[in-house]
Amino acid sequence: MSEEKLRYTLWQCQICEDEFITDCKARHDMVWCKCKKSAVDDEEWYSRFVGKPKMLEESNTLIPINHYLKLNKDKDE
């Protein structure tokens, strides 16, 4: 069985400077910064923004989903 992979985008809130990661896998999933003033819902066909998110990096390759989950887990600790 092959490991599931996805693309991700790294954002930074221009208010609190928190960095957060979005993917296009989950539907209608707003990912918020720590101050809750910026968020991104990054879908396959559109993106919604709240506040002042700034795109830092967009992956152009697929990464294993376990690596993506670890990136988000490390952010919350």
Secondary structure, DSSP 8 states (H G I E B T S, - for coil): ----EE-EEEEEETTT--EEEEESSSTT--EE-TTSS-EEEE-SS-EEEES-EEEEEE-SS-EEHHHHHHHHHHHH-
